[in-house]
Amino acid sequence: MKVLVLGKTGQIGHELCKLLDNKGITYHAPDRSELDICDAVQLQTCMEHYQPTIVVNAAAYNNPVMAENEPSRCFAVNRDAVAELADQCSRMDTILLHASSYRVFDGEKQEPYTEKDPTNPVGVLGTSRLQAEQQIRERCPKHIILRLSWVISDRRPNLLHRLVEQMVKHREVYVTPDQLGCPTTASEVARVMVAIMQQIDCGADTWGTYHYCSSEPVSESGFAEIVIAEASQFWELKVRKLIMAKMDSREGFKPPANATLECTKVLNTFGIHARPWRSALPEIVRQHYEEPKDH
Ligand SMILES: NC(=O)c1ccc[n+]([C@@H]2O[C@H](COP(=O)([O-])OP(=O)(O)OC[C@H]3O[C@@H](n4cnc5c(N)ncnc54)[C@H](OP(=O)(O)O)[C@@H]3O)[C@@H](O)[C@H]2O)c1
């Protein structure tokens, strides 16, 4: 197995490279100076030079607020580059493992979303995610699309960072009680990706779309309460009160209220069990405190 990892500096890409290192799996992870995924020539050169058996696409445009203001940039990275990548993978008979998101759904469902639920994205970012999935399905038969819920880690802006930053600075922190998700650590996503890759490498012929998130859905406000308990062991927190806020105040449009995903298919197909996020949280909070990486 030869893996090409795109997005090595991101939350998932970084953890994936660490895990591939630990497992002794051969991989190449170009940084942005070597490969801009929007550059088809660079992409082709990289693919032909490295000849991967699997490409993991963890490169993405991820900012929902900015996406509303610069949709063409968002679609260029999230949809058009992915379409080109899917074509090149198909041409070289390479497997494409692509990270996608709960944002393909509108979040109106009351239960966790299954892979069979109808999609209906809200906003530019969600639409770009869905269109990327459609491009992959049309162009590259050997694909795995892995949809994820909220991703947290010790690097890059994410829900955990935003909460800690606000709790350190403000006496009152605004959180939403009616937005539900399953915080999933980037290292947990890496574990799932490697498990899938290893089974595919052993001949599993299971192309398609899968959901994965850690177990135990939680509201943003419920998560914030647990973060206070963990973060107060490290930081001098100013926060005294969590203010329950309406959902649409932050992103400029209403984000999906329900980001929870049903993970039975990934369990039945690959034997991958969802692990609880609670047990992973203390370590991430500690890492974030000891080595803050907001880049
Ligand atoms: N973050 C979440 O909460 C979340 C939730 C659900 C699903 N996901 C999915 O997981 C995937 C990765 O998320 P993440 O949180 O790990 O992302 P991230 O931390 O924002 O990292 C994005 C990565 O993409 C790279 N990138 C962006 N534009 C690029 C370009 N034109 N060429 C090459 N590389 C480029 C970035 O490189 P630079 O460092 O050079 O900018 C960075 O390495 C996304 O596809 C997303 O759909 C994320």
The ligand as a Gaussian input file, in Angstrom:
#p B3LYP/6-31G(d) Opt

LIG

0 1
 N      -13.190000      20.486000      10.558000
 C      -14.367000      19.933000      10.767000
 O      -15.070000      20.196000      11.762000
 C      -14.891000      18.905000       9.796000
 C      -16.166000      18.359000      10.010000
 C      -16.651000      17.405000       9.129000
 C      -15.892000      17.023000       8.057000
 N      -14.665000      17.566000       7.857000
 C      -13.929000      17.145000       6.657000
 O      -12.589000      16.810000       6.910000
 C      -11.738000      17.325000       5.903000
 C      -10.499000      17.922000       6.515000
 O      -10.864000      18.715000       7.602000
 P       -9.769000      19.342000       8.579000
 O      -10.522000      19.903000       9.716000
 O       -8.658000      18.379000       8.794000
 O       -9.243000      20.530000       7.647000
 P       -8.219000      21.718000       8.023000
 O       -7.638000      21.514000       9.354000
 O       -8.922000      23.002000       7.718000
 O       -7.064000      21.493000       6.937000
 C       -7.300000      21.708000       5.586000
 C       -6.086000      21.246000       4.824000
 O       -6.342000      21.470000       3.436000
 C       -5.201000      22.105000       2.891000
 N       -5.571000      22.866000       1.708000
 C       -6.517000      23.820000       1.594000
 N       -6.542000      24.276000       0.326000
 C       -5.587000      23.595000      -0.368000
 C       -5.117000      23.629000      -1.694000
 N       -5.651000      24.448000      -2.622000
 N       -4.125000      22.786000      -2.051000
 C       -3.569000      21.954000      -1.156000
 N       -3.965000      21.872000       0.128000
 C       -4.960000      22.700000       0.522000
 C       -4.675000      22.990000       4.010000
 O       -3.353000      23.364000       3.731000
 P       -2.703000      24.734000       4.302000
 O       -2.229000      24.413000       5.695000
 O       -1.603000      25.023000       3.368000
 O       -3.797000      25.756000       4.301000
 C       -4.800000      22.008000       5.170000
 O       -3.715000      21.119000       5.162000
 C      -12.573000      18.325000       5.113000
 O      -12.688000      17.833000       3.825000
 C      -13.923000      18.324000       5.725000
 O      -14.938000      18.043000       4.786000
 C      -14.144000      18.500000       8.699000

